[in-house]
Amino acid sequence: MVQAKKSRQKKKDLWLEETWDSYSTQIYNLCKAKCGNREDARDVFQNVALKFCQNAGNVKYRDSIYPWLYQVFRNCFYDYVRDRQKTYPFSRVSDVMGDYMALPAERSLFFRRENQKNDELNRVVESLSRRDRELIDLAFQKGLTSEELSVLYGVSVNTIVKRRHSAVKRAKAVLLG
């Protein structure tokens, strides 16, 4: 009885080790793509690895684990973003000074036409729900297919297509007026 339990635990430990080895590169690449620099990417990656190790006992043996790892990555990344916003250095603030200048923004030395486009894009993105922003980011910027998104979210491909279509439709409505 004890021998069988040890054997099962050994199989599970081996599976967890192989699983981490197979997905760690993908997770690290996600961290590098999302974070601004290597140090931050390493911090987020280390947090994902820590969460994986802490919750390894709760992971069901032989389940598809990538959606769970991606969810852990996403939560760790959002925690990283929240922490960065708390200690955002003033030196990294945008150099657009229009709110503080007596002159109109167009006459300012710091005015750039791209900032108007960024402001418009930020307005559209902020008007969307968190779910819509995430779906658009994963579909259009990260290039995930509808099939991959359906596995990630645990819903059918048709549901993903409908959600993506409605998110784009809402973004167009905000953009046009």
Secondary structure, 3 states (H helix, E strand, C coil): CHHHHHHHHHHHHHHHHHHHHHHHHHHHHHHHHHCCCHHHHHHHHHHHHHHHHHCHHHCCCCCCCHHHHHHHHHHHHHHHHHHHHHCCCHHHCCCCCHHHCCCCHHHCCCCCHHHHHHHHHHHHHHHCCHHHHHHHHHHHHCCCCHHHHHHHHCCCHHHHHHHHHHHHHHHHHHHHC
